[in-house]
C-alpha cells in the first residue's frame, strides 16, 4: 500500500495553488540535475498519463496550469512520476473550489491542499497569500481561513523534513480566536461562544535567506478535542533577485 504524499527526503516538491480561478502546480527541483515530472491515473496501479512530463531545471521552481486535472479526471488520487520512476508518490487530485470567489477583489493566491500532499484537504484550511513569488529575507502576511470547531492550531519552531528551507511564523493574530505564546510556539484556540462559521488568522511569516530558487516551507498542527490531529504545510516560492 502506498501512502498519499511525496517523499520529504527527495528532491522534488509540489504545491498545488489557485490563481484567478485556475489550478496550478508549483514544482520545485532541489537537485543539481534536471527532473522530468508527470502525473497519471491511479487505481491501485499506475494508469494512463494525464499531464506532463514537465521538465524542471536544477534548483528552480516551475509553475504549470493543471485545469485538465480538474475537468478531465474523476479519480481521487493521481500518481506522480519522476524521471524513470513511475510512482514517485501519490497526490490527491485537485477538485473544483466550493462557493463563488471574486478573484478580482481577492487579488491573492489561494492554497487548500498541503505541500507534497501533507494534511487533510477535507479540513478546508484555506491559505491566502498576497503574491506567488517572494524575495529572500522578506516578511509577508498570510491569511488562514479555517472552519469553526476544527480544533486548536499550533505553529512551532520546527524545521521541515528534507531539503527545503524553513519559513518562520513570527506573529499570529485573530479577531475571533484566542492566541497564546507557549515555549516559543503560537497556540490558536477555538472560540467556545457562538461565532462565525469561518475564522480568519493572520500570520506574519519570515522568508529565509536562500542562494538559489526554491520553495520555503512552513507547517502548522491541528489538534482536535478527541486528541487526534494532523499537520498541514505550505510551500512558498522564493526567487533570488
C-alpha positions as CSV (number, residue, x, y, z in Angstrom):
1,X,0.0,0.0,0.0
2,X,1.3,3.4,-1.0
3,X,0.6,6.4,1.4
4,X,-0.6,9.7,0.0
5,X,2.2,12.2,-0.3
6,X,5.6,12.7,-1.8
7,X,8.8,11.7,0.0
8,X,10.2,14.5,2.2
9,X,13.8,13.2,1.8
10,X,13.5,13.6,-2.0
11,X,14.4,16.4,-4.3
12,X,11.1,17.3,-5.9
13,X,8.3,19.1,-4.0
14,X,4.9,20.1,-5.3
15,X,2.5,22.7,-4.0
16,X,-1.0,23.0,-5.6
17,X,-2.3,26.6,-5.8
18,X,-5.2,28.5,-7.4
19,X,-4.8,31.8,-9.2
20,X,-7.6,33.7,-10.9
21,X,-9.8,30.6,-10.7
22,X,-7.3,28.2,-12.3
23,X,-5.4,25.5,-10.5
24,X,-1.6,25.2,-10.8
25,X,1.3,23.1,-9.6
26,X,4.4,24.8,-8.4
27,X,7.1,22.1,-8.8
28,X,10.4,22.7,-7.0
29,X,13.5,20.8,-8.1
30,X,16.1,20.9,-5.4
31,X,18.7,18.7,-7.1
32,X,21.6,19.6,-9.4
33,X,20.1,17.6,-12.2
34,X,17.1,18.2,-14.5
35,X,13.9,16.5,-13.3
36,X,11.0,15.2,-15.5
37,X,7.7,15.1,-13.6
38,X,4.4,13.8,-14.9
39,X,1.1,12.7,-13.4
40,X,-1.1,9.7,-14.3
41,X,-4.2,7.9,-13.2
42,X,-4.1,5.8,-10.0
43,X,-6.4,2.9,-9.3
44,X,-4.1,0.8,-7.2
45,X,-1.8,0.8,-10.2
46,X,-0.4,3.5,-12.5
47,X,-2.8,4.1,-15.4
48,X,-2.7,6.4,-18.4
49,X,-0.7,9.6,-18.3
50,X,-2.8,12.7,-17.5
51,X,-0.4,15.6,-17.9
52,X,3.3,16.2,-18.4
53,X,6.1,15.5,-18.5
54,X,7.2,18.8,-17.2
55,X,11.0,19.4,-17.4
56,X,12.2,21.3,-14.4
57,X,15.7,22.7,-14.4
58,X,18.1,22.2,-11.4
59,X,17.4,24.5,-8.4
60,X,14.3,26.1,-10.0
61,X,10.6,26.1,-9.4
62,X,8.3,25.6,-12.4
63,X,4.6,26.6,-12.4
64,X,2.2,24.5,-14.5
65,X,-1.5,25.1,-15.1
66,X,-3.5,21.9,-14.4
67,X,-7.1,22.7,-15.2
68,X,-7.3,19.5,-17.2
69,X,-6.9,17.5,-13.9
70,X,-10.0,19.2,-12.5
71,X,-12.2,18.9,-15.5
72,X,-10.9,15.7,-17.1
73,X,-10.2,13.3,-14.3
74,X,-12.7,11.9,-11.8
75,X,-10.4,9.8,-9.7
76,X,-9.4,10.7,-6.1
77,X,-5.7,10.1,-6.4
78,X,-3.1,10.7,-9.0
79,X,0.4,9.1,-9.4
80,X,3.4,11.3,-9.7
81,X,6.3,10.0,-11.7
82,X,9.9,11.3,-11.5
83,X,12.3,10.6,-14.4
84,X,12.2,6.8,-14.8
85,X,10.4,6.1,-11.6
86,X,6.7,5.7,-12.5
87,X,5.4,6.0,-8.9
88,X,7.5,8.7,-7.0
89,X,4.4,9.2,-4.8
90,X,0.6,9.9,-4.8
91,X,-1.3,13.2,-4.5
92,X,-4.9,13.9,-4.0
93,X,-6.4,15.0,-7.3
94,X,-7.3,18.7,-7.4
95,X,-11.1,19.4,-7.1
96,X,-13.2,22.4,-8.1
97,X,-13.4,25.1,-5.4
98,X,-16.6,25.3,-3.4
99,X,-18.5,28.5,-3.4
100,X,-18.1,31.6,-5.6
101,X,-14.8,33.5,-5.3
102,X,-14.4,37.1,-6.5
103,X,-10.9,36.8,-7.9
104,X,-10.7,40.4,-9.0
105,X,-11.4,41.5,-5.4
106,X,-9.3,38.8,-3.8
107,X,-6.0,39.6,-5.7
108,X,-4.4,36.7,-3.9
109,X,-3.0,33.2,-4.4
110,X,-5.2,30.5,-2.7
111,X,-4.0,27.1,-1.4
112,X,-6.1,24.4,0.1
113,X,-4.0,21.3,-0.4
114,X,-0.8,21.0,1.5
115,X,2.8,20.9,0.3
116,X,3.6,17.4,-1.0
117,X,0.1,16.4,-0.1
118,X,0.5,16.8,3.7
119,X,-2.5,17.4,5.8
120,X,-6.2,16.9,5.2
121,X,-7.9,18.6,2.2
122,X,-11.3,17.9,3.6
123,X,-10.5,20.0,6.7
124,X,-10.8,23.0,4.3
125,X,-7.9,25.1,5.7
126,X,-7.6,27.9,3.2
127,X,-4.4,29.9,3.0
128,X,-4.3,33.3,1.1
129,X,-1.0,34.8,0.1
130,X,-0.6,38.3,-1.4
131,X,1.8,37.1,-4.2
132,X,3.1,34.0,-5.8
133,X,6.8,34.7,-5.5
134,X,8.7,36.0,-2.5
135,X,12.2,37.6,-2.0
136,X,14.7,36.1,0.3
137,X,14.5,37.7,3.8
138,X,11.1,39.2,3.1
139,X,8.5,39.2,5.8
140,X,5.0,38.7,4.4
141,X,1.5,38.4,5.8
142,X,-0.6,35.3,5.1
143,X,-4.2,34.7,6.0
144,X,-5.7,31.4,7.1
145,X,-9.4,30.8,6.9
146,X,-10.5,27.8,9.0
147,X,-13.9,26.3,9.8
148,X,-15.3,26.7,13.3
149,X,-14.6,23.9,15.8
150,X,-11.7,22.4,13.7
151,X,-9.6,22.2,16.9
152,X,-6.5,24.0,18.3
153,X,-3.8,25.2,15.9
154,X,-0.1,25.2,16.8
155,X,2.7,27.0,15.0
156,X,6.0,25.7,16.3
157,X,9.7,26.4,15.7
158,X,10.4,23.1,13.9
159,X,12.4,22.6,10.8
160,X,10.6,20.8,7.9
161,X,11.9,17.5,6.9
162,X,14.1,17.1,3.8
163,X,15.9,19.7,1.8
164,X,13.6,22.7,1.9
165,X,14.5,25.8,3.9
166,X,12.1,26.9,6.6
167,X,9.8,29.9,6.5
168,X,9.3,31.0,10.1
169,X,5.9,32.1,11.6
170,X,6.9,35.2,13.7
171,X,3.4,36.5,14.6
172,X,-0.2,35.3,14.8
173,X,-3.3,37.4,15.3
174,X,-7.1,36.7,15.1
175,X,-10.2,38.8,15.9
176,X,-12.3,35.8,16.9
177,X,-9.9,33.2,18.3
178,X,-7.5,33.3,21.3
179,X,-3.8,33.4,20.6
180,X,-1.2,32.4,23.2
181,X,2.6,32.0,23.1
182,X,3.9,28.9,24.8
183,X,7.5,27.9,24.8
184,X,8.2,29.7,21.5
185,X,5.0,28.3,19.8
186,X,1.9,30.1,18.9
187,X,-1.3,28.4,20.0
188,X,-4.6,29.4,18.4
189,X,-7.6,28.3,20.4
190,X,-11.2,27.5,19.4
191,X,-13.9,30.1,20.2
192,X,-16.4,28.4,22.5
193,X,-19.1,31.0,22.1
194,X,-21.3,31.1,19.0
195,X,-19.5,33.0,16.3
196,X,-18.6,33.0,12.6
197,X,-18.6,29.7,10.7
198,X,-15.2,30.7,9.2
199,X,-12.4,32.1,11.3
200,X,-9.5,34.2,10.0
201,X,-6.0,34.0,11.3
202,X,-3.3,36.4,10.2
203,X,0.3,35.1,10.1
204,X,3.5,37.1,9.8
205,X,5.9,34.8,8.0
206,X,9.7,35.4,7.6
207,X,11.0,34.1,4.3
208,X,14.5,32.6,4.7
209,X,17.7,33.8,3.0
210,X,18.5,31.4,0.1
211,X,21.1,31.4,-2.7
212,X,19.1,29.5,-5.3
213,X,15.4,29.5,-6.4
214,X,13.4,27.1,-4.2
215,X,10.4,26.8,-2.1
216,X,10.3,27.6,1.6
217,X,8.0,25.5,3.8
218,X,6.0,26.4,6.9
219,X,4.0,23.9,8.9
220,X,1.2,24.0,11.5
221,X,-0.5,21.4,13.5
222,X,-4.2,20.9,14.3
223,X,-5.3,19.0,17.5
224,X,-8.9,18.1,17.9
225,X,-10.7,17.7,21.3
226,X,-10.6,13.9,20.9
227,X,-6.8,14.1,20.8
228,X,-6.5,13.3,17.1
229,X,-4.9,15.7,14.8
230,X,-2.7,16.3,11.7
231,X,0.0,18.5,10.3
232,X,-0.6,20.9,7.4
233,X,2.1,22.7,5.4
234,X,2.5,25.1,2.5
235,X,5.4,25.8,0.1
236,X,6.2,29.4,-0.8
237,X,8.2,30.1,-3.9
238,X,11.4,32.0,-3.2
239,X,13.3,33.6,-6.1
240,X,16.7,35.2,-5.8
241,X,16.7,38.7,-7.4
